[in-house]
Amino acid sequence: MTAIEYIQQNIDSLNWQRNPRGLYEPIEYTLQAGGKRLRPALAIMASDLFDGDRQKVLPAALALEIFHNFTLLHDDVMDNASIRRGRPTVHVRWNENTAILSGDQMLIEAYKLLSQVKPDRLPEVLYLFNKMATEICEGQQYDVEFENRDDVSLDDYLMMIRLKTSVLLATSLQIGALIAGAGQTAQLALYQYGINLGLAFQLQDDLLDVYGNPQTFGKAIGGDILCAKKTYLLLTAMLKADPQQKQQLSLLLADHSISDQQKIHAVTDIYNQLSVRQACEEVVKKYTLLALAELDKIPVSEEKKLILINLAQKLLARKE
């Protein structure tokens, strides 16, 4: 059974038929919506590299997935997002209070699962999990602050997405390896693989938000443009633009008199003039190759590493 199949089977077996339904039904709705199950699968894959017992890493893997989905509930409220995985977000289907409270309960459920980790590994797992959770909150705060800053650099943006996205992938891998008994060198190589993979993953997400197919992407296309989000594409465009193009971009992003589709089309046209898509594709490839290089440091057979090699290549080519 693949790591993703194993995780999905165990997520499906979680019981959310509890009262009050107004608290637990949105959790069930969120977890049933699917998703890639990438974070918990990475924990299982890392354990498998060292012939670890999947049952021992499972509580932490499920905790990572529930924690990830908790952050999405709150992110969707903060971003006023209406669609997630092709379905109405929780705050749209129910209301903001429900999204906040059900999200809070998901965080609690994650820690309840973590408490099932074997006592000899629990302190280290908790340390890594708490460090990751703090960094994700820091990344989210930077993301919020960047909305009102005009001096955000590409390095600032990469730092923010490292915190907001990469550390969860990296920590999932390190926790899986740790529980399986891997040495420190292997743990850190997997962590760095996850950091670089996460950067590539988020930059690809930026690309798909503008150039993806809404039917496969699961979210409305152009959302980042409509909220003037400082993505790698926008920041690159601002760096490459001449004064006239820069002014045009700024005016377009601030213009509320034109339709959403007109704004998305006009901004995308400027991106095309500046070859922004190609620049972003190149940096996605760069971080994918850096991720793959970290796997050379792990003292297991190439055959065992193949699943992580294929994963990086698959994420590079993904359309959703």
N, C-alpha and C positions, 0 to 999 in steps of 0.2 A: 504494500500500500504506500502510495506517495505521501510525503509530508503534508501536502495540502489536503489530500483525501482524509488522512488521519485526523488533522485538525478539524475539518468540516464535520466529520462524524461525531467528534466530541463536542463541538459547538451545538450541533443539532440535539444532542442529548441533555443539554443544560435545561433546567426546568424554570421557566418564567411564569408559570401559571400560579401566581401568588396574588394576594390582596395587600394593598389596594391596587386594582387593575390600572388605575390612572398613573401609577408609578412604574409598574413592571411591563405593561403592554408596549410602551415606547421603546423599552430596552429590547424586547423580543422583536419588534418591528425593525429596529436598527440592525440587529445581528442577523436577521433573516434576509436582509437586503443584499446579502452576498458581500462583494468586495474580494480582493485578491488573496486575503488571508496570508499576506506576505510576511508580516512580522512574526506571528507564531510559527509559520512554516520554517522561517530562517532559524529559529531556536531549535526546532526538530532537526533540520538539516545539519546544523553545527554539532548537535549531539551525535547524529549518525556518523559524522566524520570520524569520531573517536569510539565508535561502537557502543555509544551510551544507551541506557535503558530509556525508551521513549516515555514510559509511564512516570519516570522520575522527573523529566523535564516538562511534562504535560501541564501541571498546575501553573508553572511560570509562563508557559507559552499561551495558555488561555488568558492569564492575567494581562499579558502584553496586548492581546487582541482586544480585550474588553477595555483596557486603558486607552488604546488607540481610538476606538469608537467613541469613548467618552469625550476625548478631545474634539472629535468631529462634531458632536452635538453642540458643544459650546462654541466652536469655531463658526458653525453655521449661523448661530445667533449673532455673534459679533460681526460676521460678514454680511448678514441679512441674505444668506443664500437660500434660494427657493427649491433647488433640486440637488439631490445627492443620490448617486447610483441609479439615476433614472426615475427616482420617486420623490414625492414631496418631502422636504426635510421635516424633522420632528416639530420644530417650532411653527411650521406652516400647517402641518396636519393637525397638531394640537394647539399649543401656544408656547410663548417664550418661557413662562414659569415651568411648564412641564418639561421642556428641553433642559432647563437648568437643573431641576430637581432629579429627573431621571438620569441625567449625566452625572450628578453627584453620587447617585446610588451605584452607577457603573464603576466609579472610582473605588467605592467601598467594596464592591464585589471583586474587583481586581486584587485588592489587598487581602480579602478573605481567601482567594485562591493562592496567593503567594504564601500565605501562612501554612500551606500544605507541603511546601518544599522541605526536603529532609533537613533536620536540625544542623547537620554538619556543614551544609552549604547555605543555609538561610541568611546568616549575617552578611555574607558577601553578596548574595543575590539582592537582598534589601538595599545594601549600599549602592549597587549599580542601578537598581530600579529607581531609587529616590534621586540619585544624581541625574539620571535621564529625565525624570519627571520635572525636576527643577529647571533643567536646561530647555525643555520644551516650553515651559511657561515663559522663560526669558526670551526665547525665540518669538513666541507669540506677541510679547510686549514690544519687542523691536519692530515686528511687522506692523503693529498698531501705530507706533511712533513714526515709522517711515512714511505713513500716509500724510503727515503734516510737515515733513522735512523736504527741503529742496537740495540738500547736499549729500544725498545717499549715493555712495559709490558702488561699483560692482563688487569690491571687496566687502563692503558693509552687507550687501545683499547675500553674498555667498556665506558670510558668517551667520546671518539670520537663518538661512535655510538649512545650514548645518545643524543649528540648534533645533529648529522647528521640525525638521524632517529626518535628517541623517542619524541623529543620535538614537532614535528609536529603532531603526534598522540595525545599527551597530551594536546597541545594547542587547537586542534580541539574540544576535549571533554570539556575543560574549557570554550571556547567561546560559545559553544552550551548551556551549563548550565548557564553561565552568562546572555545570552540574554533571557533565560527562567525565570530568576529571582531566581536562586538557591542561597543559602547562601554560605559563604566563605568556611565553613568546607566541604560541598559537592563538591564545585568546586575543592578544593585542593585534595580531595580523588580521584576524577575523573582524575585530572592531574597526580597523582602518579600511578593510574591504567594505564594510557596511557604511562607513562615513562617505567614501567616494561613490559607492553605489547610490546612496541617498541623494547626493548632490546631482548625479546624473539623472536620477529618477525625478527630482523636483524640476530640474531644468527642462526635462522632456515634458513634464506636466505644463510648464509655462508655454512651451511650443504648441502642445495640443489644445490649450485654451484658446489659441488664436487660429491654428491651422488644422485642428482635429475635426473629425466628423461627430456631430452631436449625438448621432444614433449609436455610435460605439463608445464615445467618450464618457457618456453617463451624466454630463453636465452641459448646460447651455454654453455655446461657444461665444467668446468675446466678453465674458464676465470680468476678466481682469482689466480690459480696456474701459468698460463702462464705469468701473469704480476707480479708474486711474491708478490701479495698483502698480507699485514699482517692482516690476518683474525684470528678469535679465533682458528680455526683449526691449522693454521701454528704456531701461537705463543704457543699453547699447545704442539704441536709436538716438538718444539724447547726446551721447558721446560722438556719434558719427555724423549727426545732422549739421548742416550749415545753419547760420543764424535764421534764415527764412524758414527752413524746415522745422527748426526748434520752436520758433514762435507759432508756427502752424499747428504743431503737435500740442503745445500748451493750450492754445485756444480751443482746439477740438476737444481735448479732455475736460475742459471747464465748461463747454457749451451744453446747456440743457434744453436748447430750443430745437435741436435736430433729433430725429428718431434714433433709437438704439442701433438699428441696422445701418443707418447712414454713418453714424459715428464709428462703428466697428469697421465698416468698409473703408472709410477715409483714413483711419489710423493704420489699418493693415496695408493700405496702398503705400503709405510712407515707409512702413517697415520693409516692404518689397523694394522700394527705391534704394534703400540703404543696405540691402542684403542682410537684414537682421536675422532672418530665419537661418541662413547658412552659418552665421557667426555662432548662433546658439547651438546648432547641430554639431559644430566643431567642438564646442566645450563639453557637450554631452559625451561625445566620443572620447575626449581627453580623460574625463573622470571615470568612464567605464574602463579604459585601459589601465588607469591607476589602481582601480579596484582589482582587476585581474592580476596585476603585478604582486599584490599583497598575498595572493594565494600561493605564490612560490615559496613563501616563508613557512608554510605549514607542513610539518613532517608527516604527511600521510600520502598514500598513493595518488597518482594523477587520476586514476579511475574514480576514486572517492570524491575528488574535487570537481569532477565533471559536472555535477548538478549545479554547483555554484558558478562555474564557467558559463554553462548554458543559460542560467538565470540572468546573468549580466548581459549577455548577448540578446536575450529575449526582451529585456527591459529597454534596451537600446532601440529595438525595432517596434516597440509596442505602439498601439493606436488607441488605447483606452486607459 
